[in-house]
Amino acid sequence: MQNGPEKKRRPPPEILDRTFAFAVRIVKLCDGLDERRGVPRILMPQILRAGTSIVSNLEEAQSGQSRADFISKMAIALKEAREVHVGLRILAQAGVIPVQKLDPLLLEAEEIKRVLASIIIATKNGRSHQDRETRNF
């Protein structure tokens, strides 16, 4: 319950930290890949863009002007998380990068997708992400 103006919505600090660290890991991965190893020219820029835009969209969500704006920006972050996850899966399946090397990134991408989806659902249902976190995580 709130009195006065609507409480500011914010992604939980830990997801901001996780997505920032994830973006750094994606930058390092993309920087270390040699395109001559068969990585399609379009795939690496997509992975780099999607992997770094997740945290950017979360930062934008913090200044959302309404619940709908917050949800929209969080949904964009979720879309980008899905895109980077599938890009990493393609790299692994194509044998461009050993699966063992990509597993930690794949797991983190999957967890980020779940957390973002949970925040979106909780916000749509009028609950805060803190309520969700105490129940589910």
Rosetta constraint file for C-alpha pairs under 8 A:
AtomPair CA 2 CA 6 HARMONIC 7.05 0.50
AtomPair CA 2 CA 7 HARMONIC 7.35 0.50
AtomPair CA 8 CA 62 HARMONIC 7.76 0.50
AtomPair CA 9 CA 61 HARMONIC 7.93 0.50
AtomPair CA 9 CA 62 HARMONIC 6.33 0.50
AtomPair CA 9 CA 64 HARMONIC 7.63 0.50
AtomPair CA 9 CA 67 HARMONIC 7.50 0.50
AtomPair CA 9 CA 70 HARMONIC 7.14 0.50
AtomPair CA 10 CA 61 HARMONIC 6.92 0.50
AtomPair CA 10 CA 62 HARMONIC 4.80 0.50
AtomPair CA 11 CA 15 HARMONIC 6.81 0.50
AtomPair CA 11 CA 16 HARMONIC 6.96 0.50
AtomPair CA 11 CA 58 HARMONIC 6.67 0.50
AtomPair CA 11 CA 61 HARMONIC 7.45 0.50
AtomPair CA 11 CA 62 HARMONIC 6.71 0.50
AtomPair CA 11 CA 119 HARMONIC 7.65 0.50
AtomPair CA 11 CA 129 HARMONIC 7.47 0.50
AtomPair CA 12 CA 16 HARMONIC 6.76 0.50
AtomPair CA 12 CA 129 HARMONIC 7.04 0.50
AtomPair CA 12 CA 130 HARMONIC 7.64 0.50
AtomPair CA 13 CA 17 HARMONIC 6.29 0.50
AtomPair CA 14 CA 18 HARMONIC 6.02 0.50
AtomPair CA 15 CA 19 HARMONIC 5.94 0.50
AtomPair CA 15 CA 112 HARMONIC 7.56 0.50
AtomPair CA 15 CA 115 HARMONIC 7.76 0.50
AtomPair CA 16 CA 20 HARMONIC 6.09 0.50
AtomPair CA 16 CA 55 HARMONIC 6.27 0.50
AtomPair CA 16 CA 58 HARMONIC 6.84 0.50
AtomPair CA 16 CA 59 HARMONIC 7.65 0.50
AtomPair CA 17 CA 21 HARMONIC 6.17 0.50
AtomPair CA 18 CA 22 HARMONIC 6.00 0.50
AtomPair CA 18 CA 112 HARMONIC 7.98 0.50
AtomPair CA 19 CA 23 HARMONIC 6.05 0.50
AtomPair CA 19 CA 54 HARMONIC 6.54 0.50
AtomPair CA 19 CA 55 HARMONIC 5.19 0.50
AtomPair CA 19 CA 112 HARMONIC 7.42 0.50
AtomPair CA 20 CA 24 HARMONIC 6.42 0.50
AtomPair CA 20 CA 52 HARMONIC 7.71 0.50
AtomPair CA 20 CA 55 HARMONIC 5.66 0.50
AtomPair CA 21 CA 25 HARMONIC 6.31 0.50
AtomPair CA 22 CA 26 HARMONIC 6.22 0.50
AtomPair CA 22 CA 51 HARMONIC 7.22 0.50
AtomPair CA 22 CA 52 HARMONIC 7.85 0.50
AtomPair CA 22 CA 105 HARMONIC 7.63 0.50
AtomPair CA 22 CA 108 HARMONIC 7.55 0.50
AtomPair CA 23 CA 27 HARMONIC 6.22 0.50
AtomPair CA 23 CA 51 HARMONIC 5.32 0.50
AtomPair CA 23 CA 52 HARMONIC 4.56 0.50
AtomPair CA 23 CA 53 HARMONIC 7.87 0.50
AtomPair CA 23 CA 54 HARMONIC 7.76 0.50
AtomPair CA 23 CA 55 HARMONIC 7.36 0.50
AtomPair CA 24 CA 28 HARMONIC 6.29 0.50
AtomPair CA 24 CA 52 HARMONIC 7.63 0.50
AtomPair CA 25 CA 29 HARMONIC 6.13 0.50
AtomPair CA 25 CA 105 HARMONIC 7.94 0.50
AtomPair CA 26 CA 30 HARMONIC 6.11 0.50
AtomPair CA 26 CA 47 HARMONIC 7.58 0.50
AtomPair CA 26 CA 48 HARMONIC 6.23 0.50
AtomPair CA 26 CA 51 HARMONIC 6.04 0.50
AtomPair CA 26 CA 52 HARMONIC 7.32 0.50
AtomPair CA 27 CA 31 HARMONIC 5.99 0.50
AtomPair CA 27 CA 48 HARMONIC 6.24 0.50
AtomPair CA 27 CA 52 HARMONIC 7.68 0.50
AtomPair CA 28 CA 32 HARMONIC 6.10 0.50
AtomPair CA 29 CA 33 HARMONIC 6.48 0.50
AtomPair CA 30 CA 44 HARMONIC 6.32 0.50
AtomPair CA 30 CA 47 HARMONIC 7.91 0.50
AtomPair CA 30 CA 48 HARMONIC 6.57 0.50
AtomPair CA 33 CA 37 HARMONIC 7.87 0.50
AtomPair CA 34 CA 39 HARMONIC 7.59 0.50
AtomPair CA 35 CA 39 HARMONIC 5.11 0.50
AtomPair CA 35 CA 40 HARMONIC 7.16 0.50
AtomPair CA 35 CA 41 HARMONIC 7.07 0.50
AtomPair CA 37 CA 96 HARMONIC 6.90 0.50
AtomPair CA 38 CA 96 HARMONIC 6.87 0.50
AtomPair CA 39 CA 43 HARMONIC 6.90 0.50
AtomPair CA 39 CA 44 HARMONIC 7.12 0.50
AtomPair CA 39 CA 91 HARMONIC 7.82 0.50
AtomPair CA 39 CA 96 HARMONIC 6.74 0.50
AtomPair CA 40 CA 44 HARMONIC 7.11 0.50
AtomPair CA 41 CA 45 HARMONIC 7.41 0.50
AtomPair CA 42 CA 46 HARMONIC 6.41 0.50
AtomPair CA 43 CA 47 HARMONIC 6.21 0.50
AtomPair CA 43 CA 87 HARMONIC 6.98 0.50
AtomPair CA 44 CA 48 HARMONIC 6.02 0.50
AtomPair CA 45 CA 49 HARMONIC 5.92 0.50
AtomPair CA 46 CA 50 HARMONIC 5.95 0.50
AtomPair CA 46 CA 84 HARMONIC 7.55 0.50
AtomPair CA 46 CA 87 HARMONIC 7.77 0.50
AtomPair CA 47 CA 51 HARMONIC 5.72 0.50
AtomPair CA 47 CA 83 HARMONIC 7.39 0.50
AtomPair CA 47 CA 84 HARMONIC 5.10 0.50
AtomPair CA 47 CA 87 HARMONIC 5.98 0.50
AtomPair CA 47 CA 88 HARMONIC 7.46 0.50
AtomPair CA 48 CA 52 HARMONIC 6.12 0.50
AtomPair CA 48 CA 84 HARMONIC 7.91 0.50
AtomPair CA 49 CA 53 HARMONIC 5.99 0.50
AtomPair CA 50 CA 54 HARMONIC 6.58 0.50
AtomPair CA 50 CA 80 HARMONIC 4.89 0.50
AtomPair CA 50 CA 81 HARMONIC 6.76 0.50
AtomPair CA 50 CA 83 HARMONIC 6.37 0.50
AtomPair CA 50 CA 84 HARMONIC 5.49 0.50
AtomPair CA 51 CA 80 HARMONIC 6.90 0.50
AtomPair CA 51 CA 81 HARMONIC 6.76 0.50
AtomPair CA 51 CA 84 HARMONIC 5.60 0.50
AtomPair CA 52 CA 56 HARMONIC 7.00 0.50
AtomPair CA 53 CA 57 HARMONIC 6.08 0.50
AtomPair CA 53 CA 77 HARMONIC 7.07 0.50
AtomPair CA 53 CA 80 HARMONIC 6.84 0.50
AtomPair CA 54 CA 58 HARMONIC 6.40 0.50
AtomPair CA 54 CA 76 HARMONIC 7.83 0.50
AtomPair CA 54 CA 77 HARMONIC 4.59 0.50
AtomPair CA 54 CA 78 HARMONIC 7.30 0.50
AtomPair CA 54 CA 80 HARMONIC 5.93 0.50
AtomPair CA 54 CA 81 HARMONIC 6.34 0.50
AtomPair CA 55 CA 59 HARMONIC 6.16 0.50
AtomPair CA 55 CA 77 HARMONIC 7.32 0.50
AtomPair CA 56 CA 60 HARMONIC 6.29 0.50
AtomPair CA 57 CA 61 HARMONIC 6.05 0.50
AtomPair CA 57 CA 73 HARMONIC 5.73 0.50
AtomPair CA 57 CA 74 HARMONIC 6.70 0.50
AtomPair CA 57 CA 76 HARMONIC 6.83 0.50
AtomPair CA 57 CA 77 HARMONIC 5.41 0.50
AtomPair CA 58 CA 62 HARMONIC 6.56 0.50
AtomPair CA 58 CA 73 HARMONIC 6.88 0.50
AtomPair CA 58 CA 74 HARMONIC 6.26 0.50
AtomPair CA 58 CA 77 HARMONIC 6.56 0.50
AtomPair CA 59 CA 63 HARMONIC 7.41 0.50
AtomPair CA 60 CA 64 HARMONIC 6.61 0.50
AtomPair CA 60 CA 73 HARMONIC 6.81 0.50
AtomPair CA 61 CA 69 HARMONIC 7.27 0.50
AtomPair CA 61 CA 70 HARMONIC 4.86 0.50
AtomPair CA 61 CA 71 HARMONIC 7.64 0.50
AtomPair CA 61 CA 73 HARMONIC 5.22 0.50
AtomPair CA 61 CA 74 HARMONIC 6.29 0.50
AtomPair CA 62 CA 70 HARMONIC 7.15 0.50
AtomPair CA 63 CA 70 HARMONIC 7.71 0.50
AtomPair CA 64 CA 69 HARMONIC 5.12 0.50
AtomPair CA 64 CA 70 HARMONIC 4.72 0.50
AtomPair CA 64 CA 73 HARMONIC 7.72 0.50
AtomPair CA 65 CA 69 HARMONIC 5.90 0.50
AtomPair CA 65 CA 70 HARMONIC 7.18 0.50
AtomPair CA 66 CA 70 HARMONIC 6.17 0.50
AtomPair CA 67 CA 71 HARMONIC 6.12 0.50
AtomPair CA 67 CA 123 HARMONIC 7.60 0.50
AtomPair CA 68 CA 72 HARMONIC 6.01 0.50
AtomPair CA 69 CA 73 HARMONIC 6.25 0.50
AtomPair CA 70 CA 74 HARMONIC 6.16 0.50
AtomPair CA 71 CA 75 HARMONIC 5.94 0.50
AtomPair CA 71 CA 120 HARMONIC 5.95 0.50
AtomPair CA 71 CA 123 HARMONIC 7.22 0.50
AtomPair CA 71 CA 124 HARMONIC 7.58 0.50
AtomPair CA 72 CA 76 HARMONIC 6.30 0.50
AtomPair CA 73 CA 77 HARMONIC 6.32 0.50
AtomPair CA 74 CA 78 HARMONIC 6.24 0.50
AtomPair CA 74 CA 116 HARMONIC 6.82 0.50
AtomPair CA 74 CA 120 HARMONIC 6.65 0.50
AtomPair CA 75 CA 79 HARMONIC 6.15 0.50
AtomPair CA 75 CA 116 HARMONIC 7.79 0.50
AtomPair CA 75 CA 117 HARMONIC 7.82 0.50
AtomPair CA 75 CA 120 HARMONIC 7.12 0.50
AtomPair CA 76 CA 80 HARMONIC 6.25 0.50
AtomPair CA 77 CA 81 HARMONIC 6.18 0.50
AtomPair CA 77 CA 116 HARMONIC 7.61 0.50
AtomPair CA 78 CA 82 HARMONIC 6.22 0.50
AtomPair CA 78 CA 113 HARMONIC 5.84 0.50
AtomPair CA 78 CA 116 HARMONIC 5.94 0.50
AtomPair CA 78 CA 117 HARMONIC 6.83 0.50
AtomPair CA 79 CA 83 HARMONIC 6.25 0.50
AtomPair CA 80 CA 84 HARMONIC 6.21 0.50
AtomPair CA 81 CA 85 HARMONIC 6.07 0.50
AtomPair CA 81 CA 109 HARMONIC 6.30 0.50
AtomPair CA 81 CA 112 HARMONIC 7.04 0.50
AtomPair CA 81 CA 113 HARMONIC 5.90 0.50
AtomPair CA 82 CA 86 HARMONIC 6.26 0.50
AtomPair CA 82 CA 109 HARMONIC 7.68 0.50
AtomPair CA 82 CA 113 HARMONIC 6.70 0.50
AtomPair CA 83 CA 87 HARMONIC 6.20 0.50
AtomPair CA 84 CA 88 HARMONIC 6.14 0.50
AtomPair CA 84 CA 109 HARMONIC 7.45 0.50
AtomPair CA 85 CA 89 HARMONIC 6.25 0.50
AtomPair CA 85 CA 106 HARMONIC 6.24 0.50
AtomPair CA 85 CA 109 HARMONIC 5.64 0.50
AtomPair CA 85 CA 110 HARMONIC 6.98 0.50
AtomPair CA 86 CA 90 HARMONIC 6.17 0.50
AtomPair CA 87 CA 91 HARMONIC 6.38 0.50
AtomPair CA 88 CA 92 HARMONIC 6.25 0.50
AtomPair CA 88 CA 102 HARMONIC 7.14 0.50
AtomPair CA 88 CA 105 HARMONIC 7.88 0.50
AtomPair CA 88 CA 106 HARMONIC 6.66 0.50
AtomPair CA 89 CA 93 HARMONIC 6.00 0.50
AtomPair CA 89 CA 106 HARMONIC 7.31 0.50
AtomPair CA 90 CA 94 HARMONIC 5.88 0.50
AtomPair CA 91 CA 95 HARMONIC 6.25 0.50
AtomPair CA 91 CA 96 HARMONIC 5.28 0.50
AtomPair CA 91 CA 97 HARMONIC 6.02 0.50
AtomPair CA 92 CA 96 HARMONIC 6.23 0.50
AtomPair CA 92 CA 97 HARMONIC 5.59 0.50
AtomPair CA 92 CA 98 HARMONIC 6.15 0.50
AtomPair CA 92 CA 99 HARMONIC 5.11 0.50
AtomPair CA 92 CA 102 HARMONIC 6.80 0.50
AtomPair CA 93 CA 99 HARMONIC 7.73 0.50
AtomPair CA 95 CA 99 HARMONIC 7.57 0.50
AtomPair CA 97 CA 101 HARMONIC 6.88 0.50
AtomPair CA 97 CA 102 HARMONIC 6.99 0.50
AtomPair CA 98 CA 102 HARMONIC 6.64 0.50
AtomPair CA 99 CA 103 HARMONIC 5.83 0.50
AtomPair CA 100 CA 104 HARMONIC 7.87 0.50
AtomPair CA 102 CA 106 HARMONIC 6.01 0.50
AtomPair CA 103 CA 107 HARMONIC 6.03 0.50
AtomPair CA 104 CA 108 HARMONIC 6.16 0.50
AtomPair CA 105 CA 109 HARMONIC 6.01 0.50
AtomPair CA 106 CA 110 HARMONIC 6.19 0.50
AtomPair CA 107 CA 111 HARMONIC 6.21 0.50
AtomPair CA 108 CA 112 HARMONIC 6.03 0.50
AtomPair CA 109 CA 113 HARMONIC 6.20 0.50
AtomPair CA 110 CA 114 HARMONIC 6.40 0.50
AtomPair CA 111 CA 115 HARMONIC 6.20 0.50
AtomPair CA 112 CA 116 HARMONIC 6.08 0.50
AtomPair CA 113 CA 117 HARMONIC 6.08 0.50
AtomPair CA 114 CA 118 HARMONIC 6.07 0.50
AtomPair CA 115 CA 119 HARMONIC 6.22 0.50
AtomPair CA 116 CA 120 HARMONIC 6.21 0.50
AtomPair CA 117 CA 121 HARMONIC 6.16 0.50
AtomPair CA 118 CA 122 HARMONIC 6.02 0.50
AtomPair CA 118 CA 129 HARMONIC 7.85 0.50
AtomPair CA 118 CA 132 HARMONIC 7.51 0.50
AtomPair CA 119 CA 123 HARMONIC 6.02 0.50
AtomPair CA 119 CA 128 HARMONIC 7.75 0.50
AtomPair CA 119 CA 129 HARMONIC 5.49 0.50
AtomPair CA 119 CA 132 HARMONIC 7.61 0.50
AtomPair CA 120 CA 124 HARMONIC 6.12 0.50
AtomPair CA 121 CA 125 HARMONIC 6.17 0.50
AtomPair CA 122 CA 126 HARMONIC 6.20 0.50
AtomPair CA 122 CA 127 HARMONIC 4.93 0.50
AtomPair CA 122 CA 128 HARMONIC 6.14 0.50
AtomPair CA 122 CA 129 HARMONIC 6.24 0.50
AtomPair CA 122 CA 132 HARMONIC 6.71 0.50
AtomPair CA 123 CA 127 HARMONIC 5.44 0.50
AtomPair CA 123 CA 128 HARMONIC 6.06 0.50
AtomPair CA 123 CA 129 HARMONIC 7.18 0.50
AtomPair CA 127 CA 131 HARMONIC 6.41 0.50
AtomPair CA 127 CA 132 HARMONIC 7.41 0.50
AtomPair CA 128 CA 132 HARMONIC 6.74 0.50
AtomPair CA 129 CA 133 HARMONIC 6.05 0.50
AtomPair CA 130 CA 134 HARMONIC 6.34 0.50
AtomPair CA 131 CA 135 HARMONIC 6.63 0.50
AtomPair CA 132 CA 136 HARMONIC 5.95 0.50
AtomPair CA 132 CA 137 HARMONIC 7.67 0.50
AtomPair CA 133 CA 137 HARMONIC 5.03 0.50
